[in-house]
């Protein structure tokens, strides 16, 4: 299952929390937490179901686990 999450990231230089907002594709909340500079989930915005093509063509960033599942 590929889900769209809205997350806060930390500043990569200072570590300050709530620095920027990203929309990412992740399998679940635990997977979203593996995204670089992850701070916290703001909300789950939707799902792509199991459709790899839709997730790949969405243009959103994705976690390593999702990238590996889609592109092998």
C-alpha positions as CSV (number, residue, x, y, z in Angstrom):
1,X,0.0,0.0,0.0
2,X,1.4,3.4,-1.0
3,X,0.1,6.4,1.1
4,X,0.6,10.1,0.7
5,X,1.8,11.8,3.9
6,X,2.3,15.5,4.8
7,X,5.3,15.7,7.1
8,X,7.5,18.3,8.8
9,X,11.2,18.0,8.3
10,X,14.1,19.3,10.4
11,X,16.6,21.8,9.2
12,X,19.5,19.7,7.9
13,X,22.1,22.2,9.2
14,X,20.7,23.2,12.6
15,X,18.3,20.3,13.4
16,X,15.5,22.8,14.1
17,X,12.2,21.0,14.1
18,X,9.2,22.1,12.0
19,X,11.5,23.6,9.4
20,X,9.8,22.6,6.2
21,X,6.7,20.7,4.9
22,X,7.1,17.8,2.5
23,X,4.6,15.6,0.8
24,X,6.0,12.0,0.6
25,X,4.9,8.6,-0.4
26,X,5.4,6.0,2.4
27,X,4.0,2.6,3.2
28,X,2.8,3.7,6.7
29,X,3.7,6.1,9.5
30,X,6.7,4.1,10.6
31,X,8.0,4.1,7.0
32,X,7.4,7.8,6.8
33,X,9.7,8.3,9.8
34,X,12.6,6.9,7.7
35,X,12.5,9.9,5.3
36,X,15.7,12.1,5.6
37,X,15.3,14.8,8.2
38,X,11.9,13.6,9.2
39,X,10.3,15.5,12.2
40,X,6.7,14.3,12.4
41,X,3.6,13.4,10.4
42,X,1.1,16.2,10.0
43,X,-1.5,14.1,8.3
44,X,-2.1,11.2,5.9
45,X,-3.5,12.9,2.8
46,X,-4.5,9.9,0.7
47,X,-3.5,6.6,-0.8
48,X,-2.4,5.2,-4.1
49,X,-3.5,1.8,-3.1
50,X,-1.1,-0.8,-4.6
51,X,-0.7,1.0,-7.9
52,X,3.0,1.3,-8.4
53,X,2.5,3.3,-11.7
54,X,0.4,6.0,-10.0
55,X,2.8,6.3,-7.1
56,X,5.8,6.5,-9.5
57,X,4.2,9.1,-11.7
58,X,3.0,11.3,-8.8
59,X,6.1,13.4,-8.7
60,X,6.2,13.2,-4.9
61,X,9.3,12.2,-2.9
62,X,9.2,8.7,-1.5
63,X,10.9,6.7,1.2
64,X,13.7,4.2,0.4
65,X,11.3,1.3,1.0
66,X,8.8,2.6,-1.5
67,X,11.4,3.4,-4.0
68,X,12.9,-0.1,-3.7
69,X,9.4,-1.7,-4.1
70,X,8.5,0.3,-7.2
71,X,11.9,0.3,-9.0
72,X,13.4,-2.9,-7.6
